[in-house]
Amino acid sequence: FVPVDKPHPPLNIICEFTGIKKLPKLPMVRKNFSKANFEGVSLTLNNINWEKLLFDINIDIAVDKFYNGVNLILDKYVPIINVYKPNFPHWFDGNLRRLIKKKRVAHMIYKKNPCPATYAFFSELRAKCKYFSKQCYDRYLYNIQNNLSTNPKNFWSFIREKRQTNVLPSSMSYNEKTFDNNKTISNAFADYFSSVYKKSQFPASQSSEFISQSTVNISSIHISLAEVFEGLTNMGLDSTYGPDGLPPIVLSKCCYSLARPVFALFNKSLSVGVFPTLWKTSFVIPVFKSGNRNSISNYRPISKLSSLPKLFEKLIEPKLSCSFINILINEQHGFRPQKSTVTNLVVYLNNVLGTMKNRGQVDAIYTDLSKAFDSVDHEVLLGKLKTLGVNDPILSWIRSFLTNRFQQVKIIDTISSSYKVNSGVPQGGHLSPLLFLLFMNDVKSIFRYCKFSLFADDLKLYLTINSIDDCVRLQEEFHRFSNWCKENHLKINVNKCAQISFTRKNKPILHNYSLDNHKIKIVSSIKDLGIILSSDLTFSEHISYIHNKAMRMLGFIRRQFWNFNNIQCLRTLYCSLVRSNIE
């Protein structure tokens, strides 16, 4: 013992608290769809006169009546369960849980009456808990490994848990404020995510000078009953649901009974040019990007739509896409069949290497649009669609689809207040990529001298440089692109733009490009769609990057899964996490 310091004597305070009760754990009430009587649900749905219920009324009222009818039936045939937050890891068995409770009691007895007998009893229970805990965990690992082929979802859930890819901290900060519970954190995320949206500034009657002339004539779309039935059948058996509360398992199991009313709702919506209000709300899940995990601004939103509106978009998208297949520019490689990051880089590098082989120089400017998908001005997009030849009622339907949408941030079972989405194309659906490509499509008409390449919103413009005059031309092209962005209410992030000169000359032509008096940073290598390109195109830096990334993942596997003994599981981990980076 340390001797007592007389000038600073210790204080020994004993406090007894009585009558303090712990707050009871409130269960989460959920429908147990795995135990539902879907045969009873289907039979009852068949007895409803949907034609009488849904026809000749407002589309929003029709959708509300549909959900009310379905939910009343589900309340009857789907049992309710109370889900409590577990006190123990899910791999603990009942015997181990009881043993741990006994150990806690023994520890309390020992603290109140410290003596060899009470300590021996507590120590014996502690040793048993350690032994049975190891047994339970080994059994859990054995089941995970051996059930890989039958239950891969459980296996990859375990892997994600080890990687901690989407675990939110218990305390987070935003705007110099700290939040420490799910409700306040979810509302803080809602404030941050809503800040990127902006109201339309563009009158519907105007149009950009760069918009193409009308080339298609689309006014109506019809969805067949067979398409709806096939879509419902392929929904899967997932029991998680979006804001409408209707999970895919219900739509799939009851596809025969639900196909006709869903078919009626879809086509009624298209014919009147109105997208149902109930389907305009989506959940948003925060996903970490990089930096400090405790900072809310370092997360991006991932949207989760309800199942029926997602199916609706899925059925409409190919009918719209086939009309625009010959209109979309070849330079756009994003969200298109038979095009990808690979085709983008192949075309781009083929042009660059062709010049470099002749001892030439290619200057490239890599642009960055801030929140491009979320910044799409609805009126600008609708004006472009009208000019392209999209007419009512489909044009009105797209307007209704884009506007007056709402989002809610969801963290576990906590949902934030809803906020309005004033701009952008809806995230998570099937139509949004096509709408964004059409929004960007007229950018080709502004360039006169340079070549350019697009992958969604990632645009790079480049030109062979033979003299300083070519540098001036490329600067002019960059200025035209900047003006196009301003007309379309997109913002270029100057700090993330970069320029690079591809050449093997000893004395290349040097020029620093600029945007609104801000110099673009000059780099000797740049990451382009996952590939690191150096100015001499030797790829040594990219090879080193991939090697280091693969070795980090190999180290992760060796650290976290040293106790795996199933060769098939280890091979799956290696191929998925290590080899996928190399190939």
N, C-alpha and C positions, 0 to 999 in steps of 0.2 A: 504494500500500500504506500501511496505517496503521503509524507507527513503533512499535517495540517499547517497551512500558512496563516499564522495568527492575525496579520493585518487584513487578510482576506479569507475569513472563515467560510466554509461551505454551508449552504442552506439545504436542509432536508425537509421537504414538504410532502405530506401525504394527503391526497384529496380523495374522498369517496363520493361517487355520483350514484344516486339512487333514483329510480322512477323514470329513467330515460329509456324510451322505447324506440326501437328501430322502425323506420317507415316500412310498411308492408310492400312486398314486391308486387307490382301490378302486372298481370299477364297481358300479352298481346293476343287479342282475339282474332282468329283467322279461320277462313273456310278450309277444310281439309279435302281438297279436290281429289286426292289419291283414294279416298274412301267414298267418293260420290256415287250415287245411283244414276248413272248416265242413261240407262235404259228408261227409267222413269222420267228423266228430264226430256228425252227425245219424244216420248209418247205424249207428254203434256204439251210440248211445243207444237206437235202436229195437230193438236185440237184447237189451236188459236187460228182465228180467221184473220190472217195478216193483211189480206187485200182490203178488208173492211177497216182494219186498224190503221193502216199506213197511207192509203191512197187519199188524194184530194185534200191534203193538209200541208201546212208549212213543213219544210224539210227538218227544221230543228225540233218541231213538235213530234214529227214522225220518229226521229232518232230517240228522243226521250221516251216515247211510248214503247219503242222496241226494247230499250234497256230496262225500263220498268217491268215489262212483261217477263223478260229473261231473268232478271234478278229475283222476282217473286218466286219463280219456279226453282231457281238455285237455292234460295233460302229454305225451300221445302225438302230438297233432295241432297243437299250438300251439308254434312255435319260440321259443327263449329268446334274448334279446339282452342284451348288456352295455352299459349306458348310462353314459357318463362325463360328469362335469361339464365343460362346455366351457371352454377357456382364452380363447376369443375370442367376441365377439358373433356371434349366429347368422347375421347377414347377411354376414359375411366369407366370401369364396370361398377355394378351396385355394391359388390363386396368391398372394393377399394374405397368407395365413397363413405360407406359405414365405418370402415377402419380409420379413415382420416378424421371423421367426426369424433370417434372414441379417443383418438390421439389428442385432439384439441381439448377435450374434457380433461384428459390425464395431465396435459400441460397446465391447465388452469388449477387443478388440484395441487400439482407440484409447486406452483408459484405461491399458492396460499399456505401450503404446509411443506416447505422444502426439507426433505429428509431422504436418506438412501432408499427407503422403500418406495416412496412416491416417484423418485427419479428413475429407479429401476423399472417400474411399471411403465412410465412415459417412454423411456429409452427403448424398451422392448417393442412397444407399439410403433415407435418411429422407425425402427429397423424393419418391421413387417411392412410398413407403408412404402418404404424405399424398395423393398424386394418385390411387392405386388405391383408397384407402379412401373418398374422395369418390365415385369411380365406383361402387363397390359399394353405398354407401348410397343414392345416387341411383337405382340400379337397384332396390334394395329398396323405396324409396318408390314408384317407378313401379309395381311389381308389386302393392303393397298397394292403391294407388288403383284400378288397372285391374281388380283381382280382387274388388272390393267386392261385386258381385252374385253371384259364384260362391263366394267364401270370406269371408263377412262376419265369421265368428268370428276370423279372422286380423287383420282390420281393427280390430275392437273390442279385441282383445288388445293391439294396438299403442297404441290410445288409452288404455287403462287403465294401460299401462306409463308413458305420458307423465304421466298424472294421479297416478301413484304412490298409488293408492287403497288398496292392501292390501299394502304392502311393510313388513315388520317390520325394526326397527333391529337392528344386530348385537349391541348390548348393551342389556339391559332390567333394570328393577329392580322388586322387590316385597318388602314387609315389611323395608325398609332393607337388602336384599341385592341384589347385582348378579349378573346371569347373562350369559354371553358366548358360549354355543354352543347349537345347536338343541335338544340333549337336555335341558340344564338349564332352558332357556327354556320348553320344552314342559311339563316337570314343574312349573315355577312357575305356568304358566297353569292346569294341572290343579288345583293347590292352591287357586288363586283361584276358579276356576269351581265347584269342589266345595263351597266355603264357603257358597254361597247356599242349598244344600239342607238340609232339616231333617226329622228323622224324624216320623212321624205321632204326634199326641198325642190322637187322637180314637177312642174305642172304637167298633167297628163296630156295636154294638147301639144306640148313641144316635143321635139325630137332632136337627137344629136346629128350634126352634119356628117358624122361618120357611119350612121346606121345604113345597113344594106337596103336595097330595094326589095319589094315584096317578091317572094319566090315560091311560097306555098299557099294553100287555101284550106285552112282547118277551121271548122266551126262546130262540129259535133263529134262525139265519141260514144260508142255503145259497147257495153260489156255484156257478154253472154252468160247465161245461167251455168253452162258447162265450165266456163272459166272461173266463176265464183266457187262452184262446187270443188273443182280441182285445187283451188287456192286454199279453201278451208280444210280439205283433206290433208294437205301437206303442211299444216300449221305445226305439227309436232305435239308433244305431250308435256310441254313446259307449263308449270303451274304459277309462275310469276306473271305479274300483270302490270299494265300501265295505268294512267290516270282513270281510265274508264272502268277498271276493276274486273275486266273480262279476260281471263287467261287463255292462251292458245289451246290448252287441253280441252276446254269446253267447246270451242269452235271446231276442233278436230273430231272429238267424240260425237258431237251432235251435228255434223256437217249435213246430213240428209234433211234434218229438220230446219236448219238455219239458212241453207243455201238460198231458198226463195225469198225470204224477207230481206236478207243482205243484198241479193241481186236487185230487189225493188228499191232499196235505199240508195245503192250506188248509182243506178240509172236515173233515179229521181233527182239526185244531187247534180248530175251532169246536165240533165235537161233544163233545170231551172237556173243553172250557173251559180250555185251556192254550195260551199263546203260547210258541212255541219259544225256548229260552234263547239259542241262537246268534243269533237276530234281535234280541236286546235290547241289543246293543252298537252304539254309533255313534261315528263320528269327529266331532271338534269343531274348527272352524277359527276362530282369533281374528280378529275384525274390529274395526278402530279406530272409536271413537265420537267423542271430542273431547278436547282438552287435550294433555298431554305424551305424545308417541308412545312414549317410553321407559318409561312407567309401565304395568305389566301391568293395573292396575286400571282403565285407560281403554279396555279392550277388552271386547267382548261375544262370546259364543260363537254360531257358526252351525253347526248340526248337519248331518252328511251320513250318511244311512241307507244300508243295503244295498238293492239293487234289489228283491229278492223281498219283503221285509217292507213296503217302500213300496207295491208293487203290491197286496199283501194289504190294507193299510189303504185304498187307493184303491177297491177293490172293495166293501169293507164300508161305507164312509162313506155313500154314497147310500142304502143299505138302512136304516141307522139314522136318517139325516136325515129321510127321508120320514115316519117315525113321530113325530118331534118338531116337524114344521113348524108345527103349530098350537099348540104349547106355548111356543115361544120368544117372549119378550115383544117387542112392537113397538118399544119404546124401544132395543132392541139393534140396532145397525147394522153390527156387525163380522162378517166371515166369513159373510155371508148373501147368497143370490141376490137381485138387484134392490135391494140396499141397499149403501151405501158411505159414505165421508166426506161426499160431497155431500148425500145424503139426510139424514144426521145434522144437518148445518149448516142445510139448508133448513128442516127442521121446527123446529129450535132458534131460528133467527133470525126465522122467521115469528112465533113466539110473542113474542119479545123486541120486535120492531118493532111488533107490534100494540099493545103496551102503550106504547111510546115515542111512537107517533102521537097517543095521547090524553094526552100530557104526563105519562106515568107513569114509574115507576122499577122496574127489575128487578135484583135482586141475585143474582149467581151465584157459587157456590163450586166451584172446579175442584180435584178430588182427584187424588192420585197414590198408586198402590199399588206398594210396593217389590217388584220381581221377582215380579209376580203370577203369571205362567205357571209359574215355577219354584217357587213357594211353595204351590201347590195341595196340600192335605192329601189323600192318597189315600183314607183312611177316610171323610173328610167327603164327598168326591165319590162314593164308592161307596154311602154311605148315602143321598145324594140320588137317585142313579140307581135304587136299590131302591125308594125311596118313589115315584118317578115311574112305576114298573111294569116295570123291567128285572129279569128273573129269570134263574136258572141254566138252561143252561150259559153264556149270553152274559155274565151278570154276573161269573161266575168267570173267563171269558176276558178281560174288561176288567180285572179285578183282576190277572191274570197279565200282561197287556199293560203295566200301569202299574208294577208292582213289580219289584224285583231287576234293574233296568237298570244298565248301565255305559257310561261314556264314556271316550274317549281323545283327547287333543289331538294334532292332526296338523299339523306345520310342515314343508312340502315333503315329504321322505320320512322324517322323524323322527317317531316316535310315542311319546307319554308313557306312563307307567304308567296303568293303568285305575283309575277311581274310581267309587264307587257313587252312583247318583242316588236319593236317599231321598224326594224329593217332586217335585211339578210334573207337568205333562203333557208327554210326549216332544216335543221340538222337531223340526221338519222333516217331520213326517208329515201324513197327511190327516185322521186322527181327532181329533187334539189340539184344533183349533179348536172342533169341535162339543162335545167334553167340557168345554172351558173355558166355553163359552156356557151349557151346562147347569149348571155349577157356579155361575155368576153369576146365573142366571135368577130365583131367588127373592128377589133384592134388591128387586124391585118392591113386595112385600108390606109392607115396613117403612115406606114413605113415606105420610104422611097428608095433608099440605098442599101440598107443593112438587111441581113437575115435575122430571123428570130425563132425561138422555140418555146413552146408552152407545155407545162404540165399543170392543168387546172389554173391556179393563180400564179405559179412560179414561172416568170418570164425572164429570158435572157436574150439580149440583142447583141449581135456580133458582126464584125466587118473586117475584111482583109485590108491591112494597113500598108500602103506603099509610100505614102508621104504624109506630111502633117495635114494636108487637105482632107485626107480620109478620116483623120481624127476629128476634124471639124464637122465632117458629115455625120459621123457617129454621134457626136455631141448634139447635133441638130435633131437626129432621130430620137435621142433620149429626151430632148426637150418636147418633141411632139408627143411622145408617150406620156410625159408628165401632164401635158395639156389634156390629153384624152382622159387621164385619171381624174383630173379636176372636173371635166365635163360630166363624168360618170360618178362623181362623188366618192371616189376611192382615194385613199391616202397612201403615198409612198413613204415608207420608213427609211429615211436617208441613212440613218445610222447602221442599218442592216444591209444596205446596198454595197456592192463591191465591184471592183474592176480588176481584170487580169489580162496580161498579154501573153498569148501562146506563141512562143518563138524559141529558136535555138541560136539566134544571132548573137554575136558578141556585143554589138551596139544596136539594140532595138530602138525604134522611134518611141520616145517617151511623151506621154500626155496625161494630165490628170483631169478626168471628166468631173463635171459638177452638176448640181441640181439646186436651183434657186440660191446661188452663191455659196452652197455647201459642197465642199470637196468630197468626192467619193473615195473611200479608203482603197488603197492599192494593196493587193495581196499577191503572194507568189504561189499560193495553192488555195483551192476552194472546194468545199463539199457540194457536189452537184447530184441531187437525187440519190444520196447514199454513197456516191463514189468520190473519193478525193482526187481532184485533178491538179497536177502541178503545172507550172508554166512551160516546162519542157516535155510534159506528158510521158514521164518515165514510169509512173505509177508506183514508185518505190515507197512513197509516203503512205499511199493507200494500203499497200501490202503490209507495211509495218502496223498500221492502224487495225487492220483486220486480224493480224496475228495476235496483237495485244488483247483485242476484244475476245478472241476465241480462248486465249489462255486465262483470261479473267473468269470466263464462264466455266472452263475446265476446273479452275481452282474452287469455284463455287460448288460444283458437283462433288469434288473431293472432300470439301469441308462439311457440307451439309448432308451428304448421302453416303458417308463412309460405312454406315451400318446396313446399306442395301446389299443383298446377296443374290438377287434375281438378275441374271444376265440380260434378259429381255428388257427389264426396266432400265438398267444402266445403259443399254444400247439406245433405247428410246430417248433417254435424257441427253446422251451424247449427240445423237443425230439432230435432235430438236434445238438444243441450246448451243452446241459447239460447231458441229459440222454445217449447220444452216448458215453460219456466219462466213464460213470458208467458201462454200460453193457459190 
